[in-house]
């Protein structure tokens, strides 16, 4: 019952799937399962909620519900509403109407045919019966007899067919064994009958085809017999034609080919004789240093050995010998170039920079390029380093030998001997070294220019050859097409191509012989197997003539025409390396000069130079640097860096000396007005025309010029102290150093700013801060000291714009930001001057406060208080009038008068004295009139607007 139900369920499931396939219209959907990746965004069978076969065959359900689609369906079934699929069309009966109409007509025709032609059931049943019977009979035969590997020789097969256990005669069982053997024989006979019957039946079924095959076999044998006879007859005819018509012609052609081969062998022997003379010729060329010719001959011989004489047993070692000879030539050329570099760089330095043996140099360079020895310039670079050292050494030796103070027997080392020189001697030595280095660089430049010109000529030749090659390639294409046409014509006429081009093998040998004749014009290797000694001599002379003409433009073209297999990139890189070697030569000269300077600077010699000496040294080094830049076309920074380092040390020492000097001057300054010598007035006058420089000392008898009380600058008188005069000279020394050594402009600007700041701060400490009381021993800081200090500061402020313009003209635009130091210094100086003015006002302010606080309005008039005030004002005017300009004096007394009015107004308010015309008002007015009269009686204050009405309180 379960089996029937299961079968019924599977039929339902099959019908359901069949319906699903019909609706979807995709009969192959079972073959391709849905992809979890490609079909993740559409509905597949993996989205189904119910497994139909599991639901139908669930063994846990005790009974089947008739409407199980609406009941609980399986353990995990949940009633859900099936949403119609968006991908399946709605199927209705109308969709099958067309199909039904087409099938109805065909069904009627099929039924009509069935009634007209009934099936042959009897025949079919007979055949089926016979087939089933034969199949049943064959099944009786054991399978072992039907196996393709059946063999009675196999013991297992034999025992399976004839079981010997049935034929055991022991134990009185002979009759039974005989019966068993008889039964086995009958069984085998029965199997044989069954097989024969089936074979006979199969033969009977295929008898017609068998007899047809036999008939076809006989016909085929007849056709083969006739064909064999026809082939034999054709062979006989061909043999007669070959004997009568072809043998003679082929013999003629064979003899012609033999003759051509003999000619080739003869030419080959002549070529071998020529090649045999390669080594003696190469030795002869090397004896005359003709490396390019020797290399060309070796290259041509190698090419001939590889192409024309390949496989010749007698020349089996010649290739390796030529390779070794080529390596030897490489070593000889490198040694020759090294010798040339040593001779060229170590010959005496002269003004005329002539190139040593230019022909020899050009030949060496061509040979090295041909052998791809592209690092030969490194040999020249190493020799430059050695020669630069020797130049300095020789200059030191020559200079020391001329100085009698230096005993070379006691002082052995050159460095120690050099350190014993004074500055003029050492400066002359440095000048000699620089001049020798300039000549040395000019000589190097001339030699390297020749080498670089050769490399560029080869590069230019390669480029032109490349352009000509592109042009000739187009012509060769047309030529090849014409040759192809000629070959077609020759083949059509029946000629052999080898015969037509039998003479074409000779040009290679002829070309080689021509190359040999170029080297040995008088030799004739084609007529003899050896070269005589006179011919070798002639070859030597011709090679010399070629070498002598190599320097001419035509000769260079001949040498460039040789096969120099270098790419444009390699040649361009080599030309750049040669140019870099010139730059390196400049760097080497600078480096050796730096070492020479450092050797002399070990004991602080350069730092002890004065300004004049260091400026001379700096100018000499700058000149040398500019000369080397002009020769080599590139800046070398080592010597410039050493100069900058020494300049920085010089600046530090220069600044420290002057700052120390200024400090000592300030510490000893008593802040009294000093006389101005005539030389300082000249110094100031030289600045007035816009040029900052120390005036030249006048030669001859000095003029007797008396010192003056004031320093006149642009029409203004400046009362100064001695320290300020020296400070101006120091400032000019800073400016002059910048003119002499432009590279230290920024350092000098910083140091000068520091010096000016130091003067400002130190003078403030000594005067305003009253430091001079302890340092110098002054009893008090007077108003005259203050006014003198202010005037000195004003003089420095006057020159700050001039100094700024001087530095601005010598700075780079990117360094202009450093000029802000002068703005800061100007502000600091103005602040200091304002503080001094405030101090002078404060002195009088304290005096007014002291005197006017005791003022009483009473007779006599003028009062004692006002007499004392006028007396102190007169003293103040007497102290500052000669020191400060009239404008500053007026401004100062205006401020003092304002302070006076403030204190008087305060005292009058305290005494309740008002401007009412009363007696007290009259007394005050008389005192004030006495004050204004005395004040306006002072020099320069006549026009001073005192405005004394402000002392009275305004009536509200």
Secondary structure, DSSP 8 states (H G I E B T S, - for coil): -HHHHHHHHHHHHHHHHHHHHHHHT-TTTTTS---TTTTTTS--GGG-S--HHHHHT-TT-SS--TTTTTS--STT---------SSS----GGGGHHHHHHHHHHHHHHHHHHHHS---HHHHHHHHHHHHHHHHHHHHS-GGGG-TT--TTSHHHHHHHS-GGGG--TTS-HHHHHHHHHHHHHHHHHHHHHHHHHHHHHHHHTHHHHHHHHHHHHHHHHHHHHHHHHHHHHHHHHHHHIIIIIHHHHHHHHHHHHHHHHHHHHHHHHHHHHHHTHHHHHHHHHHTT-HHHHHHHHHHHHHHHHHTSTT-GGGTTHHHHHHHHHHHHHHHHHHHHHHHHHHHHHS---SS---S-HHHHHHHHHHHHHTT-TTHHHHHHHHHHHHHHHHHHHHHHHHHHT-TT--TTT--SHHHHHHTS-HHHHHHHHHHHHHHHHHHHHHHHHHHHHHHHHHHHHHHHHHHHHHHHHHHHHHHHHHHHHHHHHHHHHHHHT--HHHHTGGGGHHHHHHHHHHHHHH-TT--TTT-SS--HHHHHHHHHHHHHHHHTSSSHHHHHHHHTS-----HHHHHHHHHHHHHHHHHHHHHHHHHHHHHHHHHGGGTTGGG--HHHHHHHHHHHHHHHHHHHHHHSS--HHHHHHHHHHHHHHHHHHHHHHHHHHHHHHHH-------B-HHHHHHHHHHHTT---------SS------BSSEEETTEEE---HHHHHHHHHHHHHHHHHHH-GGGHHHHHHHHHHHHHHHHHHHIIIIIT-THHHHT--S---HHHHHHHHHHHHHHHHHHHHHHHHHHTTS-GGGGGGGHHHHHHHHHHHHHHHHHHHHHHHHHHHHHHHHHTT----SSSS-HHHHHHHHHHHHHHHHHTTTS-HHHHHHHHHHHHHHHHHHHHHHHHHHT--SSSSHHHHHHHHHHHHHHHHHHTSTT-TT----GGGGS----
